[in-house]
Amino acid sequence: MDVDQHMSRVPDYTAFPTVDQMHAELDELAAAHPDLVRLRRIGTSRLGEPLRVATIGSGPHDAVIIGGPHPNEPIGSLTVSSLLRQLVEDTSLREDFGYRWHLIPCVDPDGARLNEGWYVRPGDRRAYAEHFYRPAEADQVEWTFPLTGEDYFFDRTLPETEALMRLMDEVKPAFVYSLHNGELQGAFYYLSKDEPALAARLAAIATAQGLPLHMG
């Protein structure tokens, strides 16, 4: 796969989308391409926001892409936007991987709305300082999956986490990518198993884009 070719098609974004803009884009693409994009609600946030997923592709395997797992990390929402549009426009990208893609632009819309004051002005440090919000660990979607150990039991699962769990139980994904972004360090990746060749390729992608690697 020629990663550079696809990355060259990513627009030069100047701001991060608000939650309303994310919903509007999903509605636009689903209405314009009803034969390709299936849009549905998979749950509701703690404050009543709809949690929606766009599904595209018909491969034998399923991929779940999660934007905004931390609401102060909105780059994933742009990633979902660009990927979804490229999947709509590019038949080979949509079909060659053998995936049915399930893309969630923002899994924590309540937290995202608290950051919108700087989403629209990402270069404004004062706006960032005044509108920055990152929830405590007990209120983070990825930190509240149920977990049981020999002397540990946790089941205080958030509604947003439960929505993700239902989607994963339904589609049984072969590939899950949670889209975080760093703030002060370089690029880094987490892999669920030891894949040296894949790790090297991912590192090369960041290096080719002039991004330092976080080695800590």
C-alpha positions, 0 to 999 in steps of 0.5 A, a space after each residue: 500500500 502506498 501510504 504517502 499517496 493517501 496521506 497526500 489527499 488529506 486536506 490542510 485542516 485549520 481547525 477541529 470540528 465541533 460535535 454538531 459539525 461531525 454529525 452534519 458531515 455524517 448526515 451529508 455523506 450518508 444522504 449523498 451515498 446511501 448505497 455506500 454509507 450506513 449511519 446508525 445510533 449505537 448508544 447515548 452519552 451520559 448527557 444525552 448526546 447520540 453516539 453514531 457510527 458510519 459503516 462502509 465496505 463489504 469485506 469479510 472482516 470488520 474494523 472499528 475506528 474510534 475517534 475522540 477517546 480523550 476529548 482533548 485529542 480531537 485529531 482522531 475526528 479529523 482522521 475519521 473524516 478524511 478516511 471516511 471520505 477517501 473510502 467513499 471516493 476510492 473503490 480500491 481502498 474500500 475493497 482491497 483490504 477486505 474490511 467492513 469499516 465502522 467509524 466513530 468520529 467522537 466517542 465522548 461528545 460530552 467532553 468534546 463540547 467542553 473543548 470546542 472553545 479551542 477546537 475552532 482556534 487550535 493555535 490560540 494558546 489562551 483559548 486552549 488554556 481557558 477551554 481545555 478539558 480532560 476527564 478524570 480516569 473514572 470518566 474516560 471511555 477506554 478506562 471503564 471496560 469491565 475488568 475482573 482479576 484474582 482480587 479485583 472487580 470493576 463494573 462501573 462501565 460508562 454508557 459510552 463504553 457500553 455502546 462500544 462494547 455492544 458494537 464490538 460484540 456485534 461485529 467481532 472486529 479483527 482490527 480496532 484502532 483508537 485514535 489518540 494524539 500526543 501534545 508534547 512528545 513525538 509520535 507513538 503507537 501501541 500494538 496488541 502483539 509483538 509485530 516488529 515488521 509492522 512497528 518498523 513500518 509505522 515508525 517509518 511513516 512518522 519519520 517520513 512526515 517529519 514527526 519525531 518518535 516518542 521513545 520514552 
